[in-house]
Amino acid sequence: MGFCAFNCVINRVSWSPRQIPNIISSIRILLVAPIAVALADHQLTITIALFGVAALSDAADGFLAKRYGWQSELGAVLDPAADKLLLVTVFITLAYLKLVPLWLMAAAVARDVIIVLGALLYRYWFGPLNVRPSMLSKFNTLCQAAFIMAVVGREEFSVPPAWVAMVLGALVFVTVVVSGIDYVLIYSRRALSLARPRGTARAATRAGDRRP
């Protein structure tokens, strides 16, 4: 998937500086597999280093896109896809290694699955969905990244203290639930706002057809 995304950037768009954020997002996707392999092999120092690079790349592509107006439709797909793929993969690996509770991993993965399925269903029924990540969603991503670094860092270096990891884990769970509900409400409101006019139009058409 990572190589496909990278090739998509190289082959389907012409080169210009505005493609830099997309290339950075693609590189983040390419880092997912090495991070998962290093983590599964208990090469935790390498895991921390690679995950840190991925986290910095997330900040970099967002900054460049906003600072220089380099937003694009491809970037709107690549950036969140890279984040979700990275976090979901790492959470599943950590749960497999019994470094995070299974229920917390399930909650984090379920949130992203619900968001993706909701977006796909919305697109199928109503068309493209333009939703920018909310501050709550961004905070959730930050909490997940900090929690992952804390868990791996504690396993390798015994830092930070256990209570820090516990607090971050609690923040992850709370923000996962609240931000997931927030996305569901956003999808529902927008779907209803489009469904009502369509229903009214269909009713008017049927009424017209019944007239002699």
C-alpha positions as CSV (number, residue, x, y, z in Angstrom):
1,M,0.0,0.0,0.0
2,G,2.9,2.4,0.9
3,F,4.6,1.9,-2.5
4,C,1.3,2.3,-4.4
5,A,0.7,5.6,-2.6
6,F,4.2,6.8,-3.4
7,N,3.9,5.8,-7.0
8,C,0.6,7.5,-7.2
9,V,2.2,10.8,-6.2
10,I,5.1,10.4,-8.6
11,N,3.2,9.1,-11.6
12,R,-0.2,10.8,-11.5
13,V,0.8,14.4,-10.7
14,S,3.4,16.6,-12.4
15,W,6.2,17.8,-10.2
16,S,6.0,21.2,-8.5
17,P,6.9,22.4,-5.0
18,R,3.2,22.1,-4.0
19,Q,3.6,18.3,-4.2
20,I,6.1,18.3,-1.4
21,P,3.5,17.7,1.4
22,N,2.1,14.8,-0.6
23,I,5.5,13.2,-1.0
24,I,6.1,13.6,2.8
25,S,2.8,11.9,3.5
26,S,3.8,9.1,1.1
27,I,7.1,8.7,2.9
28,R,5.2,8.4,6.2
29,I,3.1,5.6,4.7
30,L,6.4,3.9,3.6
31,L,7.6,4.1,7.2
32,V,4.7,2.1,8.6
33,A,6.1,-1.3,7.7
34,P,9.6,-0.7,9.0
35,I,8.2,0.7,12.3
36,A,5.9,-2.4,12.7
37,V,8.7,-4.8,12.0
38,A,11.1,-3.0,14.3
39,L,8.5,-3.0,17.1
40,A,7.6,-6.7,16.6
41,D,11.3,-7.6,16.8
42,H,11.7,-5.6,20.0
43,Q,14.1,-3.2,18.3
44,L,12.5,-0.4,20.4
45,T,15.2,2.2,19.9
46,I,14.8,2.0,16.2
47,T,11.0,2.0,16.7
48,I,11.2,5.2,18.6
49,A,13.5,6.9,16.1
50,L,11.4,5.9,13.1
51,F,8.1,6.8,14.8
52,G,9.6,10.1,15.8
53,V,10.5,10.8,12.1
54,A,6.9,9.8,11.1
55,A,5.5,12.2,13.7
56,L,7.7,15.0,12.5
57,S,6.7,14.4,8.9
58,D,3.1,14.7,10.0
59,A,3.8,18.1,11.4
60,A,5.9,19.1,8.4
61,D,3.4,18.3,5.6
62,G,0.6,20.0,7.5
63,F,2.7,23.1,8.1
64,L,3.9,23.3,4.5
65,A,0.5,22.8,3.1
66,K,-1.0,25.6,5.2
67,R,1.9,28.0,5.1
68,Y,2.3,28.0,1.3
69,G,-1.2,27.1,0.2
70,W,0.0,23.7,-1.1
71,Q,-3.3,21.9,-0.2
72,S,-4.6,19.4,-2.8
73,E,-7.3,16.7,-3.2
74,L,-4.6,14.1,-3.1
75,G,-3.1,15.5,0.0
76,A,-6.5,15.6,1.7
77,V,-6.6,11.8,1.2
78,L,-2.9,10.9,1.8
79,D,-2.4,12.8,5.0
80,P,-5.2,11.3,7.1
81,A,-4.7,7.9,5.5
82,A,-1.0,8.0,6.5
83,D,-1.9,8.9,10.1
84,K,-4.6,6.3,10.4
85,L,-2.5,3.5,8.9
86,L,0.5,4.3,11.1
87,L,-1.5,4.6,14.4
88,V,-3.7,1.6,13.7
89,T,-0.7,-0.6,12.8
90,V,1.3,0.4,15.8
91,F,-1.6,-0.1,18.2
92,I,-2.3,-3.6,16.8
93,T,1.4,-4.5,17.2
94,L,1.6,-3.1,20.7
95,A,-1.6,-5.1,21.7
96,Y,0.0,-8.2,20.1
97,L,3.1,-7.7,22.3
98,K,0.8,-7.1,25.3
99,L,2.2,-3.6,25.8
100,V,-1.3,-2.0,25.6
101,P,-4.6,-3.3,26.8
102,L,-6.6,-5.1,24.1
103,W,-9.7,-3.0,24.8
104,L,-7.8,0.3,24.2
105,M,-6.4,-1.0,20.9
106,A,-9.9,-2.1,19.9
107,A,-11.3,1.3,20.8
108,A,-8.7,3.2,18.8
109,V,-9.0,0.9,15.7
110,A,-12.8,0.9,15.9
111,R,-12.9,4.7,15.8
112,D,-10.8,4.9,12.6
113,V,-12.9,2.1,11.0
114,I,-16.1,3.9,11.8
115,I,-14.7,7.2,10.4
116,V,-13.5,5.5,7.1
117,L,-16.7,3.5,6.7
118,G,-18.8,6.6,7.4
119,A,-17.0,8.6,4.8
120,L,-17.3,5.9,2.2
121,L,-21.0,5.4,2.8
122,Y,-21.5,9.2,2.7
123,R,-19.6,9.4,-0.6
124,Y,-21.6,6.5,-2.0
125,W,-25.0,8.0,-1.1
126,F,-24.4,11.8,-1.2
127,G,-21.1,12.5,-2.9
128,P,-17.8,13.9,-1.7
129,L,-17.5,14.7,2.0
130,N,-15.3,17.7,2.8
131,V,-14.6,17.5,6.5
132,R,-11.5,19.0,8.1
133,P,-10.1,17.4,11.2
134,S,-11.5,19.1,14.3
135,M,-9.3,20.3,17.1
136,L,-10.6,17.3,19.1
137,S,-9.5,14.9,16.4
138,K,-6.1,16.5,16.2
139,F,-5.8,16.3,20.0
140,N,-6.7,12.6,19.8
141,T,-4.0,12.0,17.3
142,L,-1.5,13.9,19.5
143,C,-2.5,11.8,22.5
144,Q,-2.2,8.5,20.6
145,A,1.3,9.5,19.4
146,A,2.4,10.6,22.8
147,F,1.0,7.4,24.4
148,I,2.8,5.2,21.9
149,M,6.1,7.0,22.6
150,A,5.5,6.7,26.3
151,V,4.7,3.0,26.2
152,V,7.7,2.1,24.0
153,G,10.0,4.5,25.9
154,R,9.0,2.9,29.2
155,E,9.5,-0.6,27.8
156,E,13.0,0.3,26.6
157,F,14.3,2.9,29.0
158,S,11.9,2.7,31.9
159,V,10.9,6.3,31.3
160,P,8.5,8.1,31.6
161,P,7.0,7.1,34.9
162,A,4.1,4.6,34.8
163,W,1.5,7.2,35.9
164,V,2.4,9.3,32.8
165,A,1.6,6.4,30.5
166,M,-1.6,5.7,32.4
167,V,-2.8,9.3,32.1
168,L,-2.0,9.4,28.4
169,G,-3.8,6.1,27.9
170,A,-6.9,7.5,29.7
171,L,-6.7,10.6,27.4
172,V,-6.5,8.4,24.4
173,F,-9.6,6.4,25.4
174,V,-11.6,9.5,26.2
175,T,-10.7,11.4,23.1
176,V,-11.2,8.3,20.9
177,V,-14.8,8.0,22.2
178,V,-15.7,11.7,22.1
179,S,-14.0,12.4,18.7
180,G,-15.6,9.2,17.2
181,I,-19.1,10.4,18.4
182,D,-18.3,13.8,17.0
183,Y,-17.5,12.4,13.5
184,V,-20.7,10.3,13.6
185,L,-22.8,13.4,14.4
186,I,-21.1,15.4,11.7
187,Y,-21.8,12.7,9.1
188,S,-25.4,12.4,10.3
189,R,-26.1,16.1,10.2
190,R,-24.8,16.5,6.7
191,A,-26.5,13.4,5.5
192,L,-29.9,14.6,6.9
193,S,-29.4,18.1,5.4
194,L,-29.0,16.5,2.0
195,A,-31.6,13.8,2.4
196,R,-34.5,16.2,3.3
197,P,-34.4,18.2,0.1
198,R,-34.2,15.0,-1.9
199,G,-37.1,13.5,-0.1
200,T,-39.2,16.7,-0.6
201,A,-38.3,16.7,-4.3
202,R,-39.3,13.1,-4.7
203,A,-42.6,13.7,-2.9
204,A,-43.3,16.7,-5.1
205,T,-42.6,14.6,-8.2
206,R,-44.9,11.8,-7.1
207,A,-47.6,14.3,-6.3
208,G,-47.3,15.7,-9.8
209,D,-47.4,12.3,-11.4
210,R,-50.7,11.5,-9.6
211,R,-52.4,14.6,-11.0
212,P,-54.9,13.9,-13.8
